[in-house]
Amino acid sequence: MKKILLSAFYAGFFCVAFSCSSERSSLTSPEEMKSTEMVSFDRAMKEIMKPENRSTPEEKARWGAQLNDRALNILFNASLELVGKTNANKNNSREEKEKVIVKATEAYFAKLNTIKTNQKAEN
């Protein structure tokens, strides 16, 4: 009886170990699959939410709901990496910076959707 229980235990253990080792590739999260540019863009989005980068009352009165200059520059630099513009002029107008940020945001979500689609296809 002990031999049967012991062999059943070992068989179950090896089945679980084999099953877990073969499913490792499907357990990767979208966060692990992001490129360095996407991670940098994520970091910039979190950075603009910090209190030191939020708009002051004067900036809110001037710009309303738009980004202040500090937050705009943080996102602009990360956006340049994401859209692949390395030699862009840092002294662009506010409208040009906003256009780059919009393109980068679209590219970011397109890449993120591709990652999620690929992950669903693997499962």
Helices and strands as residue ranges (DSSP letters): H 2-22, G 24-27, H 30-33, H 36-47, G 51-53, H 57-63, H 69-83, H 94-122
